């Protein structure tokens, strides 16, 4: 069984095959179609037949930037496939020359097969001390955190590590999952080591195969964008039920406030009341004149808001869809927590647009409009600490 990658750039067409490294460990290598004109089929060793495919990327080889989607290619020499193999073979085709290939998108049946395997696996086998990682690929890197993708048995496992990886994201993911949201499944969280007084942690979670809105934004029509946002809106409505909110304002782990309205993440103390939280917000604009800070605090204290569960980072990178434009993943819950109900709106509009026109669609994705609160924040954000 081989995996062919269909891409818009003919120079990127390739077949993903295992190869042995110097330590006799199997890794993946890319064999480009230009080198395979006379090959009808390619055999992958039986032991590697059930390893899931990855998208080929232009910059990293395998990982974050989706250039082509994987499609499974039938090996005709496998005359008696096992039942799982037969299930996957129903939607595949024989490998021919690059010019004659009938290209099909990544099979939903295939993704369902791996999801079934993931749900049926024993989670105890994914403990950090026993986790066997092969084929480690860098997905993203930022100050204080790094996200990698590796293969464990028959699944891809995402793991994040760094000084900014706290217990908050793992708790937030479990909370969101209990509300029925499509989020990664947490396997474990481990303390790795210390850098000075800072502990470095890692989180292992399931991998959601799909495409982020960032990658496909320019290809979507106005109606398609609205449809995706309305799907997310329904999911966010599930989070804004305040009955089970704790008696504090801040991160899910109850340790601090993670405020990354700008590029740098600020940490504040947990607040017991909304008035305490308002004082924290004013403290982040300490460079503003005294009268502006006083007026802003007065406006904040004029209203009382429900405390609800917020995602805190609704960016196009964090919304994953499948080939049918169904939202199958909400990622990156580092900034999630319990905050005043307008907080999701402020976080949405305070981040720079990663794709053109992103903020124009806020009314379709945010469950409620808090125009006055957003307007007040936008007027004072020039004073916010960098």
C-alpha positions as CSV (number, residue, x, y, z in Angstrom):
1,X,0.0,0.0,0.0
2,X,1.4,3.4,-1.0
3,X,0.4,6.9,-0.4
4,X,0.3,9.3,-3.4
5,X,0.2,13.0,-2.8
6,X,-1.9,15.1,-5.3
7,X,-0.7,18.7,-5.4
8,X,-1.3,21.8,-7.5
9,X,2.5,21.9,-8.3
10,X,3.6,19.0,-10.5
11,X,7.1,19.2,-9.0
12,X,5.7,18.3,-5.6
13,X,3.9,15.1,-6.7
14,X,5.4,12.3,-4.7
15,X,5.0,8.9,-3.0
16,X,5.6,8.5,0.7
17,X,7.7,5.4,1.4
18,X,9.5,4.1,4.5
19,X,13.3,4.0,4.6
20,X,15.9,2.8,7.0
21,X,18.0,5.3,8.8
22,X,21.5,4.7,10.3
23,X,20.0,3.2,13.4
24,X,18.0,0.7,11.5
25,X,14.8,2.6,12.4
26,X,12.1,3.1,9.8
27,X,11.4,6.6,8.8
28,X,9.5,8.2,5.9
29,X,11.1,9.3,2.6
30,X,9.5,11.1,-0.3
31,X,10.1,9.6,-3.8
32,X,8.9,12.1,-6.4
33,X,6.8,11.1,-9.4
34,X,9.4,12.3,-11.8
35,X,11.5,9.3,-10.8
36,X,8.7,6.8,-11.2
37,X,7.5,7.0,-14.8
38,X,8.0,3.3,-15.4
39,X,6.7,2.0,-12.1
40,X,3.1,0.7,-11.9
41,X,3.0,-0.3,-8.2
42,X,5.3,0.0,-5.2
43,X,5.3,-2.4,-2.3
44,X,5.4,-1.2,1.3
45,X,6.6,-3.7,3.9
46,X,3.7,-5.4,5.8
47,X,4.9,-4.0,9.1
48,X,4.5,-0.4,7.9
49,X,1.3,-0.9,6.0
50,X,-1.0,0.7,8.6
51,X,1.0,3.8,9.3
52,X,-1.1,6.9,8.6
53,X,0.0,9.4,5.9
54,X,1.1,13.0,6.3
55,X,0.6,15.9,3.9
56,X,3.7,16.9,1.9
57,X,4.8,20.4,2.6
58,X,7.0,22.8,0.6
59,X,9.1,24.1,3.5
60,X,9.4,21.3,6.0
61,X,9.1,18.1,3.9
62,X,6.3,16.8,6.2
63,X,4.2,18.8,8.5
64,X,2.5,22.1,8.7
65,X,2.1,23.7,5.3
66,X,-0.4,21.7,3.3
67,X,0.7,21.5,-0.4
68,X,-1.1,18.3,-1.3
69,X,-3.6,15.9,0.1
70,X,-2.8,12.2,0.6
71,X,-4.8,9.6,-1.3
72,X,-4.3,5.9,-0.8
73,X,-3.2,3.8,-3.8
74,X,-4.0,0.1,-4.1
75,X,-1.3,-2.4,-4.5
76,X,-2.7,-5.1,-6.8
77,X,-0.2,-7.7,-5.6
78,X,-2.0,-7.8,-2.2
79,X,-4.6,-10.4,-3.3
80,X,-6.0,-11.2,0.1
81,X,-6.1,-8.0,2.2
82,X,-7.2,-8.1,5.8
83,X,-10.6,-6.7,6.7
84,X,-9.3,-3.3,7.8
85,X,-7.3,-3.2,4.6
86,X,-10.3,-4.1,2.5
87,X,-12.3,-1.4,4.1
88,X,-9.8,1.2,3.1
89,X,-9.3,-0.3,-0.4
90,X,-12.9,0.4,-1.3
91,X,-12.1,4.0,-2.1
92,X,-8.6,3.6,-3.7
93,X,-7.2,3.0,-7.1
94,X,-4.2,1.5,-8.9
95,X,-1.0,3.5,-9.3
96,X,-0.2,4.3,-12.9
97,X,2.0,6.9,-14.6
98,X,1.8,10.4,-13.2
99,X,-0.1,11.6,-16.3
100,X,-2.8,8.9,-16.1
101,X,-3.6,9.0,-12.4
102,X,-7.2,9.5,-11.5
103,X,-6.8,11.8,-8.5
104,X,-9.2,11.6,-5.5
105,X,-9.3,13.5,-2.2
106,X,-8.3,12.1,1.1
107,X,-11.0,9.4,1.9
108,X,-13.4,10.1,4.7
109,X,-13.6,6.4,5.2
110,X,-9.9,6.2,5.7
111,X,-9.9,9.0,8.3
112,X,-12.8,7.2,10.0
113,X,-10.7,4.0,10.1
114,X,-7.9,5.7,12.0
115,X,-10.3,7.4,14.3
116,X,-11.8,4.0,15.2
117,X,-8.3,2.7,16.0
118,X,-7.5,5.7,18.1
119,X,-10.7,5.4,20.2
120,X,-10.2,1.7,20.7
121,X,-6.6,1.9,21.7
122,X,-5.5,1.6,25.3
123,X,-4.7,5.1,26.6
124,X,-2.3,3.6,29.2
125,X,0.0,2.8,26.3
126,X,0.4,6.5,25.6
127,X,2.0,7.3,28.9
128,X,5.0,9.5,28.4
129,X,7.5,6.9,29.8
130,X,6.2,4.2,27.3
131,X,5.4,6.4,24.3
132,X,7.5,5.3,21.3
133,X,7.9,8.2,18.9
134,X,9.0,7.7,15.3
135,X,9.2,10.1,12.4
136,X,9.3,13.3,14.5
137,X,8.2,16.4,12.5
138,X,8.2,20.0,13.6
139,X,4.7,21.6,13.1
140,X,5.4,25.1,14.7
141,X,7.7,26.9,17.0
142,X,7.2,30.1,19.0
143,X,8.9,31.6,22.1
144,X,8.3,29.3,25.0
145,X,6.6,26.5,23.0
146,X,7.2,24.0,20.2
147,X,4.7,21.7,18.5
148,X,5.8,18.4,17.0
149,X,4.1,15.5,15.2
150,X,5.2,11.9,15.6
151,X,4.0,8.4,14.8
152,X,3.0,6.0,17.6
153,X,1.8,2.6,16.5
154,X,-1.0,3.3,14.0
155,X,-1.7,6.9,14.8
156,X,-0.1,10.4,14.7
157,X,0.4,12.0,18.0
158,X,0.8,15.8,18.5
159,X,3.0,16.9,21.4
160,X,3.7,20.4,22.6
161,X,6.5,21.2,24.9
162,X,8.0,24.4,26.4
163,X,8.0,26.8,29.3
164,X,4.5,28.2,28.3
165,X,2.9,24.7,28.2
166,X,0.9,24.6,31.4
167,X,-1.9,22.4,32.8
168,X,-4.4,24.9,31.5
169,X,-4.6,23.6,27.9
170,X,-5.1,20.0,28.9
171,X,-7.9,20.9,31.3
172,X,-9.5,23.2,28.7
173,X,-9.4,20.5,26.1
174,X,-11.1,18.0,28.4
175,X,-13.8,20.6,29.3
176,X,-14.5,21.4,25.7
177,X,-14.6,17.7,24.8
178,X,-17.2,17.1,27.5
179,X,-19.3,19.8,25.8
180,X,-19.2,17.9,22.6
181,X,-16.7,20.1,20.7
182,X,-14.3,18.6,18.1
183,X,-11.0,19.0,20.0
184,X,-7.9,16.9,20.2
185,X,-8.0,14.0,22.8
186,X,-5.5,14.5,25.6
187,X,-3.3,11.5,26.3
188,X,-1.0,12.8,29.0
189,X,0.9,15.8,30.4
190,X,4.4,15.4,31.8
191,X,7.0,17.7,33.4
192,X,10.2,17.3,31.4
193,X,12.9,19.4,33.1
194,X,13.5,22.9,34.5
195,X,15.2,25.9,33.0
196,X,16.2,28.1,36.0
197,X,13.0,28.5,38.0
198,X,10.7,27.6,35.1
199,X,9.4,24.0,34.5
200,X,9.2,22.7,31.0
201,X,6.1,20.5,30.3
202,X,4.9,18.5,27.4
203,X,1.3,17.5,26.3
204,X,0.5,14.5,24.1
205,X,-2.7,14.7,22.2
206,X,-4.4,13.2,19.1
207,X,-3.9,14.6,15.7
208,X,-6.9,16.0,13.7
209,X,-6.3,15.5,10.0
210,X,-7.7,18.4,8.0
211,X,-7.1,21.9,6.6
212,X,-6.9,25.1,8.5
213,X,-8.9,28.1,7.3
214,X,-5.6,29.9,6.8
215,X,-4.6,27.5,4.1
216,X,-7.9,27.6,2.1
217,X,-9.3,31.1,3.0
218,X,-8.6,32.6,-0.5
219,X,-10.4,29.7,-2.2
220,X,-13.6,30.1,-0.2
221,X,-16.7,32.0,-1.3
222,X,-18.4,34.4,1.0
223,X,-21.2,31.9,1.5
224,X,-18.7,29.1,2.4
225,X,-17.0,31.3,4.9
226,X,-20.3,32.2,6.6
227,X,-21.3,28.5,6.7
228,X,-18.0,27.6,8.5
229,X,-18.4,30.4,11.0
230,X,-22.0,29.5,11.8
231,X,-20.8,26.0,12.6
232,X,-18.2,27.4,15.1
233,X,-20.8,29.8,16.5
234,X,-23.0,26.8,17.5
235,X,-20.0,25.2,19.2
236,X,-19.2,28.4,21.1
237,X,-22.8,28.7,22.3
238,X,-22.2,25.4,24.2
239,X,-19.4,27.1,26.1
240,X,-21.3,30.1,27.2
241,X,-23.6,28.3,29.7
242,X,-22.4,29.9,33.0
243,X,-24.0,27.5,35.5
244,X,-20.9,25.4,35.9
245,X,-18.4,28.3,35.9
246,X,-16.0,28.4,38.9
247,X,-15.9,31.2,41.4
248,X,-12.9,32.9,39.8
249,X,-11.9,34.6,36.6
250,X,-8.9,33.2,34.8
251,X,-7.4,30.1,33.3
252,X,-9.0,26.7,33.7
253,X,-6.3,25.5,36.1
254,X,-7.1,28.4,38.5
255,X,-3.5,29.5,38.5
256,X,-3.4,32.8,36.5
257,X,-4.8,34.9,33.7
258,X,-3.2,34.3,30.3
259,X,-3.6,37.5,28.3
260,X,-2.2,37.4,24.8
261,X,-4.1,40.1,23.1
262,X,-0.9,41.2,21.6
263,X,2.0,39.0,20.4
264,X,3.5,38.7,23.9
265,X,1.6,36.7,26.5
266,X,1.0,38.5,29.8
267,X,0.2,36.7,33.0
268,X,-2.0,38.2,35.8
269,X,-3.3,36.9,39.1
270,X,-6.5,35.0,39.3
271,X,-9.4,37.3,40.1
272,X,-12.3,36.6,42.4
273,X,-14.6,39.2,41.1
274,X,-15.3,41.1,37.9
275,X,-14.1,44.3,39.6
276,X,-10.8,42.7,40.3
277,X,-10.5,41.7,36.6
278,X,-11.3,45.2,35.5
279,X,-8.5,46.5,37.7
280,X,-6.2,44.0,36.0
281,X,-7.3,45.2,32.5
282,X,-6.5,48.8,33.5
283,X,-3.1,47.7,34.8
284,X,-2.2,46.6,31.3
285,X,-2.5,50.2,30.0
286,X,-0.2,51.8,32.6
287,X,1.3,54.0,29.9
288,X,-2.0,55.8,29.3
289,X,-2.7,59.1,31.0
290,X,-4.4,59.0,34.4
291,X,-7.7,60.4,33.1
292,X,-7.9,57.7,30.4
293,X,-7.3,54.9,32.8
294,X,-9.8,56.3,35.2
295,X,-12.5,56.7,32.5
296,X,-11.9,53.2,31.2
297,X,-12.2,51.6,34.7
298,X,-15.4,53.6,35.3
299,X,-16.9,52.2,32.0
300,X,-15.8,48.7,32.9
301,X,-17.5,48.8,36.3
302,X,-20.8,50.2,34.9
303,X,-21.9,46.7,33.7
304,X,-21.8,43.2,35.2
305,X,-21.3,40.2,33.0
306,X,-21.7,36.5,33.2
307,X,-18.5,34.5,33.6
308,X,-18.4,31.9,30.8
309,X,-15.9,29.4,29.3
310,X,-13.9,31.1,26.5
311,X,-11.6,29.7,23.8
312,X,-9.5,32.9,23.7
313,X,-7.8,32.4,20.3
314,X,-10.2,32.1,17.4
315,X,-7.7,32.5,14.6
316,X,-8.0,30.9,11.2
317,X,-5.0,28.6,12.1
318,X,-7.1,27.0,14.9
319,X,-10.2,26.1,12.9
320,X,-9.8,22.8,11.0
321,X,-12.2,21.7,8.3
322,X,-12.5,18.5,6.1
323,X,-13.1,18.3,2.4
324,X,-16.8,18.8,2.8
325,X,-16.2,22.1,4.7
326,X,-17.3,20.6,8.0
327,X,-15.5,21.9,11.1
328,X,-13.7,18.9,12.5
329,X,-11.3,20.6,14.9
330,X,-10.9,23.6,17.2
331,X,-7.2,23.8,18.2
332,X,-4.9,25.7,20.5
333,X,-6.7,26.1,23.9
334,X,-3.7,27.7,25.7
335,X,-5.6,30.9,26.4
336,X,-8.9,29.3,27.3
337,X,-10.5,30.0,30.6
338,X,-13.4,31.5,32.5
339,X,-13.8,35.2,31.7
340,X,-16.6,37.8,31.3
341,X,-18.8,36.9,28.4
342,X,-17.5,39.7,26.2
343,X,-13.9,38.4,26.4
344,X,-14.1,36.2,23.3
345,X,-15.1,39.2,21.3
346,X,-12.2,41.4,22.5
347,X,-9.7,38.6,21.9
348,X,-11.1,38.1,18.4
349,X,-10.8,41.7,17.3
350,X,-7.6,42.5,19.2
351,X,-5.4,40.0,17.2
352,X,-4.0,41.1,13.8
353,X,-5.8,39.6,10.8
354,X,-3.9,36.5,9.6
355,X,-6.1,36.4,6.5
356,X,-7.7,39.3,4.6
357,X,-11.1,40.3,5.9
358,X,-11.1,38.0,9.0
359,X,-12.6,40.6,11.3
360,X,-15.4,41.3,8.9
361,X,-16.8,37.9,9.7
362,X,-16.9,38.3,13.5
363,X,-20.6,38.8,13.5
364,X,-21.1,35.3,12.1
365,X,-18.8,33.5,14.5
366,X,-19.3,35.2,17.8
367,X,-22.5,34.1,19.6
368,X,-23.3,37.6,21.0
369,X,-22.4,41.2,20.1
370,X,-20.6,43.3,22.7
371,X,-20.1,46.4,20.5
372,X,-19.6,48.8,23.4
373,X,-17.1,46.7,25.2
374,X,-15.1,46.1,22.0
375,X,-15.3,49.8,21.0
376,X,-13.9,50.9,24.4
377,X,-11.1,48.4,24.2
378,X,-10.1,49.4,20.7
379,X,-9.9,53.0,21.8
380,X,-7.4,52.3,24.5
381,X,-5.3,49.4,23.1
382,X,-2.7,51.8,21.8
383,X,-1.6,52.1,25.4
384,X,-1.5,48.4,26.0
385,X,1.8,47.0,27.2
386,X,3.7,45.2,24.4
